[in-house]
Amino acid sequence: MTAPPAELNLAGNALTPGAQRSWWLREALAGENVPACPSLAEDMNTDVVIVGGGFTGLWAAHFLAQADPDLGIVVLEQDICGGGPSGRNGGFASGWWDELDSLVTLYGAEAAVRACRAISSSITGIGRFCEENGIDAWFERAGYMYAVTAPAHEKVCEEMVHMAREVGAPDELRELSAAEVRDRCASPAFHGGAFMRDGASVQPGLLARGLRRVVLEQGVTIHEGTTVTGLEAGPPAVVATVGGNVHAKQVVLALNAWATGWPQLQRRLVAWSSYIVLTAPAPDRLAAIGWTGGELISDLRTSLRYFRTTRDGRIAFGGGGGRARRTIDDAFTHDKHAVMQAAEGFRLMFPSFADVPLEDAWGGPIDVSPTHLPVFGTLEPGNVHFAVGYTGNGVAPTHLAGQVLADLVTGRDTDAVRLPMVNPKPRLFPPQPFRSWGAAVVRQAMIAKETAEEQGRHPNFLVSQLARMPRRMGYLLGH
Ligand SMILES: Cc1cc2nc3c(=O)[nH]c(=O)nc-3n(C[C@H](O)[C@H](O)[C@H](O)COP(=O)(O)OP(=O)(O)OC[C@H]3O[C@@H](n4cnc5c(N)ncnc54)[C@H](O)[C@@H]3O)c2cc1C
């Protein structure tokens, strides 16, 4: 790997992605005074075993314990809780009003609006949970701005706003002129955009670790450093680990992109990487470009670039690159090329930060579904439940997933389990090796096409065709 170009101004931890945990999680762990949860070292019996200690698994544990305090609940996490993408993401807890096009196509207008309202309630629910439990996870509901960075995205933006109007929710998503966009954040790369009021930022490491603390207080058993190596659904189910087996009536799979290795779920997703770079504190520069309102911002590419500010005046800037892989390996955490791609996007959008170093960087896997939206449900024979396919938008949806999973486990008939993304007709990617090959080629083609469009060039014909392939095959991926 060649050294990063000097103009990217990468420094410190940004030069060694994967060698340390994300900046968010390091901050959260530094201020923490909660004991570690030991690995599983013997066989045990319980009512519900949850595999995965990210947001999905922890919210499910929280809502289950709330529903029935006597229920035996065990969470098994291979790393530490929040060590996966839940403690590494951009911290965008965003509404689904920008997803209406896909939601209406999949489920019809009425159900689509119900789904959007449920996600909005989850954003409120995350804020309330933090307040009630004394978790300062920097929750701030300042909205979400979409910035048009290429002419090809003007139409995408207009259609998004149009869809919100069509379903009777014009206040949720409204168009912004170029001047209005610049008032919120004066980047020379932004030409116009839209504003969604349902958007909150969080410090994801603090949220994940705060949630872990509350779940422990609720009496849930957590075993960290415990990798699940097998599942026999039973019933009763047997979940195998090196240290012992867990016998449980019900199982929740909260695996995110690691589900690519699980035969029960693997055709429902492909794994793509996403990376974030973080500037040194520069509050004066933020003030100079007028970005002091705390809004979440992204462009409208499929290889999305997303950015937000921190309390100490940094910008965390994610996306724009990364790759698709068959298994979750070092490419999701140690990829210096992907860090450089994110840094290039940052330097393009924020030229007035040229002398502000990018001093941290980290990455992780995202679980891309055929519709780019998650599904929650139950597998045969009826005692194994799952949530998968967040496609890089899981902070708010995992809160909803936790409620749905708790209701599926307890068998309650609630509004949550009647949402359209609960047990819909399965949509699957092709079997291997076509799945991995297709995902890798399409991901690179999408990035190349969108980069060319942004630079005012015509994308190469083959690249354009490949980037459009998912849509042609009936998947709701790409424009
Ligand atoms: C760089 C990046 C930026 C992102 N930015 C955003 C954002 O701004 N907003 C947003 O909404 N979403 C974002 N996402 C996506 C979001 O982080 C996820 O959708 C969300 O965290 C999913 O939560 P989860 O609990 O399902 O998954 P995870 O947090 O990945 O939890 C799954 C857990 O399962 C564990 N596990 C896996 N296999 C096993 C096993 N065999 N045994 C035991 N444990 C196992 C893993 O170690 C992991 O901790 C981003 C993702 C990345 C990578």
The ligand as an SDF file (V2000), in Angstrom:
LIG
                    3D

 53 58  0  0  0  0  0  0  0  0999 V2000
  -18.8030    2.7280    9.4210 C   0  0  0  0  0  0  0  0  0  0  0  0
  -20.2810    2.5520    9.6210 C   0  0  0  0  0  0  0  0  0  0  0  0
  -21.0830    3.6800    9.7100 C   0  0  0  0  0  0  0  0  0  0  0  0
  -22.4520    3.5390    9.9160 C   0  0  0  0  0  0  0  0  0  0  0  0
  -23.2040    4.6680   10.0860 N   0  0  0  0  0  0  0  0  0  0  0  0
  -24.5140    4.5560   10.3910 C   0  0  0  0  0  0  0  0  0  0  0  0
  -25.2740    5.7030   10.7080 C   0  0  0  0  0  0  0  0  0  0  0  0
  -24.7580    6.8080   10.7790 O   0  0  0  0  0  0  0  0  0  0  0  0
  -26.5950    5.5430   10.9620 N   0  0  0  0  0  0  0  0  0  0  0  0
  -27.1900    4.3200   10.9380 C   0  0  0  0  0  0  0  0  0  0  0  0
  -28.3980    4.2490   11.1370 O   0  0  0  0  0  0  0  0  0  0  0  0
  -26.4700    3.2080   10.7040 N   0  0  0  0  0  0  0  0  0  0  0  0
  -25.1500    3.2900   10.4510 C   0  0  0  0  0  0  0  0  0  0  0  0
  -24.4040    2.1540   10.2580 N   0  0  0  0  0  0  0  0  0  0  0  0
  -25.0740    0.8650   10.3970 C   0  0  0  0  0  0  0  0  0  0  0  0
  -25.3420    0.5330   11.8570 C   0  0  0  0  0  0  0  0  0  0  0  0
  -24.1490    0.6460   12.5930 O   0  0  0  0  0  0  0  0  0  0  0  0
  -25.8850   -0.8870   11.9680 C   0  0  0  0  0  0  0  0  0  0  0  0
  -26.9940   -1.0440   11.1140 O   0  0  0  0  0  0  0  0  0  0  0  0
  -26.3060   -1.2370   13.3750 C   0  0  0  0  0  0  0  0  0  0  0  0
  -25.2780   -0.9700   14.2880 O   0  0  0  0  0  0  0  0  0  0  0  0
  -26.7120   -2.6960   13.4180 C   0  0  0  0  0  0  0  0  0  0  0  0
  -26.7870   -3.1180   14.7570 O   0  0  0  0  0  0  0  0  0  0  0  0
  -26.6950   -4.6640   15.0370 P   0  0  0  0  0  0  0  0  0  0  0  0
  -26.8150   -4.8560   16.4780 O   0  0  0  0  0  0  0  0  0  0  0  0
  -27.6680   -5.3720   14.1740 O   0  0  0  0  0  0  0  0  0  0  0  0
  -25.2600   -5.0610   14.5170 O   0  0  0  0  0  0  0  0  0  0  0  0
  -23.8120   -5.0210   15.2230 P   0  0  0  0  0  0  0  0  0  0  0  0
  -23.5770   -3.8000   15.9680 O   0  0  0  0  0  0  0  0  0  0  0  0
  -22.8390   -5.3940   14.1540 O   0  0  0  0  0  0  0  0  0  0  0  0
  -23.9310   -6.1990   16.2390 O   0  0  0  0  0  0  0  0  0  0  0  0
  -23.8350   -7.5440   15.8280 C   0  0  0  0  0  0  0  0  0  0  0  0
  -22.9380   -8.1980   16.8340 C   0  0  0  0  0  0  0  0  0  0  0  0
  -22.9320   -9.6050   16.6240 O   0  0  0  0  0  0  0  0  0  0  0  0
  -21.6760  -10.0760   17.0270 C   0  0  0  0  0  0  0  0  0  0  0  0
  -21.4930  -11.4040   16.4330 N   0  0  0  0  0  0  0  0  0  0  0  0
  -21.4100  -11.7180   15.1320 C   0  0  0  0  0  0  0  0  0  0  0  0
  -21.2510  -13.0310   14.9690 N   0  0  0  0  0  0  0  0  0  0  0  0
  -21.2370  -13.5750   16.2090 C   0  0  0  0  0  0  0  0  0  0  0  0
  -21.0950  -14.9050   16.7000 C   0  0  0  0  0  0  0  0  0  0  0  0
  -20.9370  -15.9410   15.8760 N   0  0  0  0  0  0  0  0  0  0  0  0
  -21.1100  -15.1010   18.0280 N   0  0  0  0  0  0  0  0  0  0  0  0
  -21.2800  -14.0620   18.8880 C   0  0  0  0  0  0  0  0  0  0  0  0
  -21.4000  -12.7820   18.4720 N   0  0  0  0  0  0  0  0  0  0  0  0
  -21.3920  -12.5400   17.1430 C   0  0  0  0  0  0  0  0  0  0  0  0
  -20.7210   -9.0370   16.4820 C   0  0  0  0  0  0  0  0  0  0  0  0
  -19.4750   -9.0720   17.1410 O   0  0  0  0  0  0  0  0  0  0  0  0
  -21.5000   -7.7500   16.7160 C   0  0  0  0  0  0  0  0  0  0  0  0
  -21.1170   -7.0960   17.9170 O   0  0  0  0  0  0  0  0  0  0  0  0
  -23.0370    2.2480   10.0080 C   0  0  0  0  0  0  0  0  0  0  0  0
  -22.2240    1.1170    9.9070 C   0  0  0  0  0  0  0  0  0  0  0  0
  -20.8620    1.2650    9.7210 C   0  0  0  0  0  0  0  0  0  0  0  0
  -20.0040    0.0460    9.6240 C   0  0  0  0  0  0  0  0  0  0  0  0
  1  2  1  0
  2  3  1  0
  2 52  2  0
  3  4  2  0
  4  5  1  0
  4 50  1  0
  5  6  2  0
  6  7  1  0
  6 13  1  0
  7  8  2  0
  7  9  1  0
  9 10  1  0
 10 11  2  0
 10 12  1  0
 12 13  2  0
 13 14  1  0
 14 15  1  0
 14 50  1  0
 15 16  1  0
 16 17  1  0
 16 18  1  0
 18 19  1  0
 18 20  1  0
 20 21  1  0
 20 22  1  0
 22 23  1  0
 23 24  1  0
 24 25  2  0
 24 26  1  0
 24 27  1  0
 27 28  1  0
 28 29  2  0
 28 30  1  0
 28 31  1  0
 31 32  1  0
 32 33  1  0
 33 34  1  0
 33 48  1  0
 34 35  1  0
 35 36  1  0
 35 46  1  0
 36 37  1  0
 36 45  1  0
 37 38  2  0
 38 39  1  0
 39 40  1  0
 39 45  2  0
 40 41  1  0
 40 42  2  0
 42 43  1  0
 43 44  2  0
 44 45  1  0
 46 47  1  0
 46 48  1  0
 48 49  1  0
 50 51  2  0
 51 52  1  0
 52 53  1  0
M  END
$$$$
